[in-house]
Amino acid sequence: MYDVAIIGSGVTGYAAAMYAARLDLAAVVIGDVDGGTITLTDDVANYPGYIQLTGQELAGKLREHALDYPVTLDTDLVTEVFRSKEDCFYVVTEKKTFLAKSVIIATGMKERELEVPGHNEFRNRGVSYCALCDAPLYKDKVVAVVGGSDSAAKEALLLAKYCQKVYIIYRREKIRPEPINAERIEREPKIEVITKTNVTEIIGDQKVNRLRLDNPYKHSDTLTVDGVFIAIGGIPNSQLAGKMGVLLNEKGEIIIDRASRTNVEGVFAAGDVVDTEFKQAITGVAEGVHAAYQAYRYVNEHDFVFTCQQD
Ligand SMILES: Cc1cc2nc3c(=O)[nH]c(=O)nc-3n(C[C@H](O)[C@H](O)[C@H](O)COP(=O)(O)OP(=O)(O)OC[C@H]3O[C@@H](n4cnc5c(N)ncnc54)[C@H](O)[C@@H]3O)c2cc1C
């Protein structure tokens, strides 16, 4: 029986685990992808204490810090969480079931797909969701990044190191990266920003070779590219929480209070999966720490009748 089961092995889950262990809680982290979303970037320059490091390095440091304590790490997908009448949580994975007194949900988001004709056909044949993984394949080629966030800008900046030309295509009037990345984009002659435009179709034969646009660019409604990188945000991985009766907002994000508590006693949530506007590694880490502290209070304040049995 664990005091707390932390679902998700991204930065948020690891930070929660480190704090939980320091508070003397028996903690298990269950996650299917080590490190989570931050590992998609090679440039983290806004995590306090580190002037610059890669996402892999940051996730590695947080994992190492958590595992410096007696934390159990299980690499697996959680398929169900339910509560017994004795108030214990059964956290069911594809391989086993963990029993815990409290749960922290730190499951992050999955990428939002660009729902246009050609997307599925050309996925991994010119359609990518990870510049860090695929940029070297596009050396001296022409690519487009779809999206206008800071993440999209960073994807474009990384691609510009390899590609001959990078278009950023964004539906609104102005892209909205952090000012420092906006400046970098302005200074990078290989990047061109096309605003007020949607990609409506991905076209190709063996691989992507054109994008159809809903707003003509240089008098053409198609743009010649060798690849397209999608960076249009994410969809919260909140299905497990929803099934447990945890309240979600209209975007599917878990609603938490300032202490990372959900509406369900004993269930806490943090990171990209929750209803906060600003989603960064440092904000997820901080929410994870709140969640661990609240789990500690919950476990210590409740008189559990721990009659539940591990199968
Ligand atoms: C391209 C890009 C660049 C970025 N750059 C920066 C940056 O420079 N600085 C910054 O602060 N932030 C940056 N961010 C944002 C940052 O990556 C996220 O805010 C942060 O990583 C969220 O961490 P998390 O642990 O909450 O979620 P995630 O990292 O998404 O981790 C959730 C984990 O839970 C796992 N999981 C989900 N469901 C289950 C399940 N059912 N069972 C088991 N495991 C499950 C997932 O596989 C994943 O491993 C960037 C994001 C992107 C996309």
The ligand as an SDF file (V2000), in Angstrom:
LIG
                    3D

 53 58  0  0  0  0  0  0  0  0999 V2000
    7.9810   22.1750  -28.0360 C   0  0  0  0  0  0  0  0  0  0  0  0
    7.7810   22.5650  -26.5870 C   0  0  0  0  0  0  0  0  0  0  0  0
    8.7190   23.3650  -25.9470 C   0  0  0  0  0  0  0  0  0  0  0  0
    8.5510   23.7380  -24.6050 C   0  0  0  0  0  0  0  0  0  0  0  0
    9.4990   24.5100  -24.0120 N   0  0  0  0  0  0  0  0  0  0  0  0
    9.3810   24.8470  -22.7140 C   0  0  0  0  0  0  0  0  0  0  0  0
   10.4040   25.6160  -22.0560 C   0  0  0  0  0  0  0  0  0  0  0  0
   11.3930   26.0090  -22.6660 O   0  0  0  0  0  0  0  0  0  0  0  0
   10.2400   25.8960  -20.7470 N   0  0  0  0  0  0  0  0  0  0  0  0
    9.1480   25.4790  -20.0320 C   0  0  0  0  0  0  0  0  0  0  0  0
    9.0810   25.7420  -18.8300 O   0  0  0  0  0  0  0  0  0  0  0  0
    8.1720   24.7530  -20.6210 N   0  0  0  0  0  0  0  0  0  0  0  0
    8.2510   24.4410  -21.9390 C   0  0  0  0  0  0  0  0  0  0  0  0
    7.2620   23.7110  -22.5500 N   0  0  0  0  0  0  0  0  0  0  0  0
    6.0890   23.3130  -21.7400 C   0  0  0  0  0  0  0  0  0  0  0  0
    6.4660   22.1240  -20.8330 C   0  0  0  0  0  0  0  0  0  0  0  0
    7.0510   21.1070  -21.6300 O   0  0  0  0  0  0  0  0  0  0  0  0
    5.2540   21.5750  -20.0740 C   0  0  0  0  0  0  0  0  0  0  0  0
    4.5670   22.6280  -19.4350 O   0  0  0  0  0  0  0  0  0  0  0  0
    5.6640   20.5520  -19.0300 C   0  0  0  0  0  0  0  0  0  0  0  0
    6.5790   19.6230  -19.5670 O   0  0  0  0  0  0  0  0  0  0  0  0
    4.4330   19.8140  -18.4850 C   0  0  0  0  0  0  0  0  0  0  0  0
    4.8600   18.7860  -17.6440 O   0  0  0  0  0  0  0  0  0  0  0  0
    3.8160   17.7360  -17.0130 P   0  0  0  0  0  0  0  0  0  0  0  0
    4.6490   16.8060  -16.2140 O   0  0  0  0  0  0  0  0  0  0  0  0
    2.7060   18.4500  -16.3530 O   0  0  0  0  0  0  0  0  0  0  0  0
    3.1890   16.9860  -18.2580 O   0  0  0  0  0  0  0  0  0  0  0  0
    3.9220   16.0350  -19.3270 P   0  0  0  0  0  0  0  0  0  0  0  0
    5.3000   16.4750  -19.5560 O   0  0  0  0  0  0  0  0  0  0  0  0
    2.9970   15.9380  -20.4860 O   0  0  0  0  0  0  0  0  0  0  0  0
    3.9950   14.6410  -18.5860 O   0  0  0  0  0  0  0  0  0  0  0  0
    2.8760   13.8340  -18.3900 C   0  0  0  0  0  0  0  0  0  0  0  0
    3.3310   12.4070  -18.3650 C   0  0  0  0  0  0  0  0  0  0  0  0
    2.2210   11.5730  -17.9990 O   0  0  0  0  0  0  0  0  0  0  0  0
    2.2080   10.4410  -18.8600 C   0  0  0  0  0  0  0  0  0  0  0  0
    0.8460    9.9010  -18.9000 N   0  0  0  0  0  0  0  0  0  0  0  0
   -0.2700   10.4360  -19.4260 C   0  0  0  0  0  0  0  0  0  0  0  0
   -1.3250    9.6100  -19.2540 N   0  0  0  0  0  0  0  0  0  0  0  0
   -0.8570    8.5340  -18.5840 C   0  0  0  0  0  0  0  0  0  0  0  0
   -1.4470    7.3230  -18.1140 C   0  0  0  0  0  0  0  0  0  0  0  0
   -2.7480    7.0490  -18.2960 N   0  0  0  0  0  0  0  0  0  0  0  0
   -0.6600    6.4140  -17.4950 N   0  0  0  0  0  0  0  0  0  0  0  0
    0.6580    6.6570  -17.3030 C   0  0  0  0  0  0  0  0  0  0  0  0
    1.2780    7.7770  -17.7230 N   0  0  0  0  0  0  0  0  0  0  0  0
    0.5330    8.7020  -18.3540 C   0  0  0  0  0  0  0  0  0  0  0  0
    2.6840   11.0060  -20.2010 C   0  0  0  0  0  0  0  0  0  0  0  0
    3.1350    9.9900  -21.0540 O   0  0  0  0  0  0  0  0  0  0  0  0
    3.8200   11.9070  -19.7350 C   0  0  0  0  0  0  0  0  0  0  0  0
    5.0050   11.1930  -19.5720 O   0  0  0  0  0  0  0  0  0  0  0  0
    7.3960   23.3220  -23.8840 C   0  0  0  0  0  0  0  0  0  0  0  0
    6.4340   22.5250  -24.5210 C   0  0  0  0  0  0  0  0  0  0  0  0
    6.6250   22.1570  -25.8680 C   0  0  0  0  0  0  0  0  0  0  0  0
    5.5790   21.2880  -26.5380 C   0  0  0  0  0  0  0  0  0  0  0  0
  1  2  1  0
  2  3  1  0
  2 52  2  0
  3  4  2  0
  4  5  1  0
  4 50  1  0
  5  6  2  0
  6  7  1  0
  6 13  1  0
  7  8  2  0
  7  9  1  0
  9 10  1  0
 10 11  2  0
 10 12  1  0
 12 13  2  0
 13 14  1  0
 14 15  1  0
 14 50  1  0
 15 16  1  0
 16 17  1  0
 16 18  1  0
 18 19  1  0
 18 20  1  0
 20 21  1  0
 20 22  1  0
 22 23  1  0
 23 24  1  0
 24 25  2  0
 24 26  1  0
 24 27  1  0
 27 28  1  0
 28 29  2  0
 28 30  1  0
 28 31  1  0
 31 32  1  0
 32 33  1  0
 33 34  1  0
 33 48  1  0
 34 35  1  0
 35 36  1  0
 35 46  1  0
 36 37  1  0
 36 45  1  0
 37 38  2  0
 38 39  1  0
 39 40  1  0
 39 45  2  0
 40 41  1  0
 40 42  2  0
 42 43  1  0
 43 44  2  0
 44 45  1  0
 46 47  1  0
 46 48  1  0
 48 49  1  0
 50 51  2  0
 51 52  1  0
 52 53  1  0
M  END
$$$$
